[in-house]
């Protein structure tokens, strides 16, 4: 027998966990989908989930999201909002037809990312766009259409779309690509390296155009022994065709970016100018990859004490 459905009202006992005032889900099911199903019980008929809430349901790569953020929903401007702590309702003049995922209504992918453009940084948005394009959640045309709307966040949304590339296969590949771009290093994602007979040697995260250098992100799984053996064999094949392969970790991207720039300058044969990294550092500070960016998002979205029955979070959007 499956877990009971979420309920509106009071429930006692260990089998129930409160979601908000007078709203409970079964304790045996703490999934996001079940929590959102509980919230649906107090939302108006037009409501659908959006922003980072919807991004999680879509399964996209997410930046480091601070804990304790409220659920975020879009509703039509004419409908009333629930009086509950833990949810932000954004009133919209226009609502596109929602997309159902596991029975949960969500803003369409392009609308979801556009909603995020109101509070997130450029790096965060590019990561979301790359994820949505990579998994086929939406097309570039759909993103372009969303970028033509008159909404808060549209200018940043358009800037992010200029940098988005669905060929990225992970969030950290996206960040590594952006770092190079901001340092005026031209790169080609998912480069297919072949030998003199046309046989594929490797497919690399990034090729530094005009050089024999490949730059790649090495995640934690590269430390596992079976993967290490594969990586070493692959590195030998790359070396056999006189190419250079450099791997970088997330710590390198966030804290030692000038070293990545130095490596790129070496391959490009240009003078190393550390000040080129400043553009990357500036955007990084505005993103959720830094405590500054996360604190900013918390101030904008986190629940605040309010008078009344559990408080209420409200927002308006054009």
Buried (B, 14 or more C-beta within 10 A) or exposed (E): EEEBEBBEEEBEEEEBBEBBBBBBBBEEBEEBEBBBBBBBBBBBEBBBBBBBBBBBBBEBBBBEBBEEBBBBBBBBBEBEBBBBBBBBBBBBEEBEEBBEBEEBBBBBBBBBBBBBBBBBBBBBBBBBBBBBBBBEBBBBEBBEEBBEBEBBBBEBBBBBBEBBBBBBBBBBBBBBBBBBBBBEBBBBBBBEBEEEEEEEBBEBBBBBEEBBBBBBBBEEEBEEEEBEEEBEEBBEBBEEEEBBBBBBBBEBBBEEBBEBBBBBBBBBEEEEEEEBBEBBBEBBBBBBBBEEBBEBBBEEBBBEEEEEEBBBBBBEBE
